[in-house]
């Protein structure tokens, strides 16, 4: 309700008065203002040990510390195996993995494996909290195509706060599908966790929500892999960027400062069937994209976020009018490699012709889905293992939303009855919902039945999620009925 009131007041006083001044000053443009004097750090690859039956065991320690982002005092932060962010976990399809997640913080939190197909009890959602001082040991067999996934906290009511402090990292899955793309980690295959942050006068994180804003926390500084103003030394003609929108609320509209074209080769769930050439790409919070960019010897160019068309009348308050320089690429005088982006990459999603077991409708509005707020002890519905369902999802209240489903990758069948645009033609687990448009999403539920332990579906703008725009479902085996969430899971 407060959001609606704020929007109405803003519309009335937009042209003058205190709010008019505030609105006019809200647009941010950092082009020409960023020094690009910090080398882009590449997150370490997480180490593992060999466990029973060849299981790869990773140890992840969640800890508090201090990180120096700029001159002056260090910033109090959280991190995984470090003070801010975490290592890149890299595994192969078919491997059995196990994690020892030790919570060294002073409060309970969790780690959710975003985009991963796995048992609900291993998902790391709000029902798998790790108490302060405790250790959680999820274990599963990786069974999905190569993709850029990620991990982050998923604490009901506090996901935004815990992520903002720094608990985020990439989770890369490899497989045996042979595609000739840049693949040397940190050299021509570059992870880029893009986040916005705000700092107070003592360099401590602030979490400002714009007056009359609708998305949540919007920061005025851009970090890539935990660094402000980074540059990357290019040594190869082609570079693959693994982009993650790791922000709480900000929408990025990526492009380069010279408007060069680049190739989108993969989205959330893995490779597209064929590359898509473009000069702009939207990523909403939680979405990932793999793009391949060509460079010329000796040149310098910036990756930038451009203004967006999706903000509405007061979108400026939520950053939609911002133009932000993100990272500078500095090409060496001689570049190696002569490969081209393959014309064929992977297999297109194939659920359009499958029998549909159930069609469900979801309307996102007023921090609710279908008029209901999230309840930890309520399972909203069950889906039957082995079946394909179509979920029709619409953003129904004028604010930006997106939609994320745990456990599955889905196919976007149509958007308002039309075939999806190229960036939505691959496997997805998170999709931007443009106001008023209806998205038909097809998904197959396989394996990992559990009538009592739910997966989540929710908006991945974290203030919306924390305030209740989330629901729960379970996957049912033959003859099973929806159960009840064990009390220990939501105490």
N, C-alpha and C positions, 0 to 999 in steps of 0.2 A: 504494500500500500504506500509506503513512504517513497518508493521509487516513482510510482505513478504521480503522487503529489508533486515531487521534485520536478518531474518532467513538465507538468502543467504550469508550475510557477515559472520555470525557465522559459517556456514558450511565451508567457506574458511579458516578461521583462527582458527578453533577449536583446532588444534594441537599445537599452540604456540602463542606467542605474548601476548598482554594485555588481549585480549578476552579469550585466552586459560587459563590464570591464573584465570580470573573471572569465567570461566566455571568450572574449577577444584574445586574452593572454594564454588561453589553454593550448593553442596550437604550438607544437614543438618542431623545430627544424635544426638538426645538428650537422647538416652538410657544410663542410668547411671548418667545423668547430672541433673535430676529433683529431687528436695528435697521432693516433696509431703508432704508439711508441712502446707497445708491449707485444712480444712474440706470442702467438696463439699457443697456449699449452694444449698438449694432447693427453687426454686422460690415460693413465696406465691401464694395461690389460690386467684384469684380475687374475691372480695366481690361484691354482687349485692343486689339490693332492689327490692321489688315487685311493679310493675307498674300496669297500667290499664289492666284488664282482665287477670291478672296473669303473665304479661310480666316480665321477669327478666331484670332489667336495670343495666348495668355496667357503671361506670364512669372511664374513662381513661384520665389521664393528661400527655401530652407530655411536657417534661421539660429538661432544660439544668442544668448541675451540675458538680460535680467533684467526681471521683471514685479513690480509692487507690488500684491499682493492685499490686504494689511492693514498696520496700523502696524508699524514696525520695519524690519528689513532687507528688501530686495527678494529675490525668489525667482529662482533660476537656472532658466530655461525655454528651450524651443524653440518656434519659430513659423514661419509661412509669410508672407513679406512683412511681418513684424513679430515681436515677441518672444514672443507666445503666441497660439495658434489661427491661422486664416488667413482670407482674404476669402471671401465667398460668390461662387462662380462661377455665372453665370446665362446660359443658352444656350437656343436654340429648336430644336425638332425639325426636322431637315433641314439644319441648319448643319454645315459642316465645321469642326472645331476642332483646334488644335495647341497643345501646351504646351512651353515651355522650362522644365524643372524643374531648377534649379541647386542642388546640394547644397553649402551653405556650412558644413556641420557637419564634425566631425573624424572621422566614421565613416560607413560606407555606410548608406543607408536607402532607402525607396521611398515612392511615393504610389500607393495603390490607389483606384480610382474605384468606390466601393461602390454597387452597384445598377445600374451602367451596362452596357448591351449593347454590346460592342466586341470587337475582335480580342484574342486571348489575349496576344499580344506587347505590347499596349498597356495591359494590365490593371493593371499596377503591383503585381503580387503578388511573392512571394519570388524569382521568376526574373528580375525586372526591377529589380534593385538599382542604385541610383545611387551610384557611389563618391564618397568625400569629394573635393570640388573638381570633380566631374564634372557634366555636364548631360545630361539625358534628354529626348528630343523625341517623345513619343507623338502620334499623329494619327489621327482617325477621324471618321466622319459620325454625328451624333447621330440615332438612329432608335428612339425609344420615346416613349410618351405623357408628358404633363406629370407631374412627380413631384418629391418632395424626396429627393435622393440626398445622398451625402457623400463626403469623401475623407480618407484616413488612411494611416499607414505599414502595411506588411505584410511585415515582416522575419522569416523563420522563426526562432523561438526568442527574438525580441526585440520582437515587435509590442507587447506590453503596456508595456514600458519606453518605447519611442519615442512611443507614444500618450500615455502618462501625462505626458510632458514637454511636450506641447502641440501636436503636429502633427496638427491636425484642422480641417476646415472643411466648409461645406455646398456642395452642387452642385445647383442648381435647374434643372430642365428645364421649359420652357414649350412649349405647342403652340397650334394654332388652334381647339381645341374651346372654344366659347363657354359658359362657366358663370359665373353672376353670384355670385362669392364675393369677399370682401375681398382686395384685390390691390395696395395701395400699400405697397411694401416699407418696413418700419420704422415705419409709421404704423398700418395696420390689418392688415398681413400681416407677422407678427413672427417672426423666427428665434430659436429657443431651444435652444442646445447645453447640455444638462444633464450635469454631471460631478460625481463626488465626488473629493475630494482630502484628503490628510493632510499636515500640516506639522510639522516638528520645532521645537525651541525657537528656532532661528535663522531660522524661516520658510522653510526649504528643504523641498521635496517629500520625503515619506517614502512607502514602498510597503508598508504593513503588511498581512500576511496573518493573520487572526485565528487564535488557538490553536484547533485542531480545526475550523477553517473549511474549507469545501469549494469555494469559488468563486474565490478569489484575493484581489487587493488590494481592500480596503474602506476608503474614507476617511470622515472624520467631518465634513467641511465640504462644502457644496454650492456649486458655481459654476454660473452661467448666463452663457454667452458670456464666460467668464473673469472673472466678478465675483461676490463673496460678498455676499449680502443685497441683491439688486437690487430696484428698483421700476420700474414702467412706467406712464407717464402715458397714460391712455386718452382719446382724443378722439372716437371713433366708437362707435356703439351695438353694432356687431358687430366682433369682432376674430378674425382667423385666426392661430392659433399653429402654427408648424412645429416640432414637438418632435422632438429627437434624443436618444436615450439614448447619450451619448458616453462612458459610464463603462466601465472595464475589466471590472467584474463585478457591480455593484449592479443589482438589479431595482427599477424604480420602479412605484408604484401611484398614478397621478396622480388627483387630484380637487381640488376647491376647498374652502376652509375653511367655507363655508356649505352645502356639499353641493349646490350648484346643478347643474343638468343642462347639458350641452354637446353639440355635434354633432360626431361623428367623420365627416369628409368624405373623408379619403384615408389610405392606409397606404403601405407601402414603395414600391410600384410605381405609385401614382397614385390617382385618384379612385375611390371606391366607386360602385356603381350608384345608391345612395340613402344619405342620411345616417343615422347611427345615434345615437339620443339615449341618453345615459348620464350617470352621475355619477362613474364610476371607469374607469380605463384602465391596463392593464399595458403597460409597454415594457421588454423585455429589452435587453441591450447590442447596439447596432447597429440596432435597430428605429427607425422613424420613424412619426409620425402627424401629420396635420393636423386640428386641431379648431377649431371656430368657437364662440366664447363671446359671450353677450349681456350687456351691462352697463347699469346704471341710473345716471343723473347723480348725481355726488357720492359714490358709494359706494367703499369699499375692501374688497378681498377678496384672499386669498392662494391661490396655487397651491401644493399640498401633495403630498407622497408619503405614503401611508398604509401601515400594516402589510399584509403579504401572507399569503395562505393557502398558499403553495407551499414554505415553508422546511423543513418537517419538524421533528423533535424539537429539533435544535440550530440551527434557522434563525436564532435571535436572534444568533448569532455572526457571521452573514453579512449582517446588516442587515434581516432579514425582519420584525422587530418594530418597526423604527424608524418614527417619525412626524416628518417633516422639512418645515419651511416652505422654499419654494423661491424664490418671487418674489411681490411684492405689486403688485396692479393698483390704480391710483388714477384713478378716473373724474372727468373734468372736470364742472363744474356744468351744462354744456350739451354734449350729444353730437350729432354729425352722423350723417345716414344713416337711412333707413327700410327698407332691404332686409331680406328674410327669406332663410333658407337654402333653396335650391331643393330641391324634393322629388325631382328626378331630377338626377343628377350625371354619371355616366359609364356605360360599358358594363361589365357584369359579366364576369368571366373565363368562358371558353367552351370549356374543354378537356375537360369531363366526358364529352362524347359522341364525342370523337375516337378513332380507332384507336390502340391502345397498342402501340408497337414493342417495348418491354421494360419489365419490372417489376423493380426492384432493392430490396434490403433493406439498411438501415443501422442498426446498434445502437451507441449511444454509451455507453461505459462505461470507467472506469479510464484516462482520457486516451487512449483509442484508439477507432477506428471499425472495427467488425467484427473486433476483436481485433488490429488492426495500427496501429502508430504511423506517423506521417508520415515518408516518405523522399523527399528532393528528387529523386532519380534514378529513382523508381518511378512510372510512370503506371498507375493502378489499373484503368482501363477507358476505352474509347472509346464515344461516342454518335454516332449517324448524323445528319448534318445534314438538317433538314426533318422529322424524326420527333418524336413525342410519347412521353415516357416517364413512368412513375409510379414514384416513389421512396417506399418505406414506411420511415419513420424512427421509432425508439423510443429513449427515454431509459431506460437499463436498469440504472442502478446507484445510484439513490437521491439523487443530487445534482442540482441544477439544471443544465440545459444548454439551449442553443438551437442552431439549425441554419441556416447561411447557405450559399447556392450562388452562385458567381460567374457572370456573363454573362446569366443568365436571371431573369425574374420567374416565380414559380410560383403555381399555384392549389391551395389546400388543399381537397381533395375531401371527406375525412372525417376525423374525430377519433374513434378507437375505433369506427368504423363508423357514426357519427352525423354529420349535417351540421354544418359548423363554426359556431361562434358568430359573430355579426355582425362583430366586428373582424378575423376571419380570412376574410371573404368577398371581399376584394379581392385584387389582385396583391401578392404578397409575395416578398421575397428572404431574409428572416430570420424564423424562427418560434420562439417559446418552446415548449420541449418539457416538458410536465408529466410527472413521473415515471410510467412504466408505460403511458402512453397511446400509441397507434399513430397516426401521422399519415401520410395518403396525399397526396403532393404530385405534381401533374401539371405538366409543363414541356415546352415546345417549344424545340428547338435549331435555330436558323436562322442562316445566314450564317457567315462567319468560321471556315472550316475550317482546321485546322492539326494534323497528326498528331503533331507533336513538342513543341508548346508548350502546357502544360496550364493549365486553370483549377482553382480550389480549391473544395472543399466542407469545411466545418468548423464546430465550435462557436465562437461569437463571444464566449464568456467567455474572455478573452485568456490567462489562465494555462493553461486547458485547451488552447487552440490552440497556445500556445508549447511545451507539454509533449508535443504529438503528436497531438491529437484533430483531425486534418485528413487529407484525401486529395486526389488529383488525377485529373482526367479530361481528355480531348481530344475535340474535335468533328471528325468524319471526313467527308470528301466521298465521292462515289461511287468505289468501288474502293480507297479508302485503308484502310490498317491502322495500328494503334497503332504509333507510332515510338518514338524514344528522346530523352530530354531532352538537348540539347546540353550538353557538359561545361561550357562557358563560363557556362551559366545557373546552375550550382550549385557554383561554385568557392568 
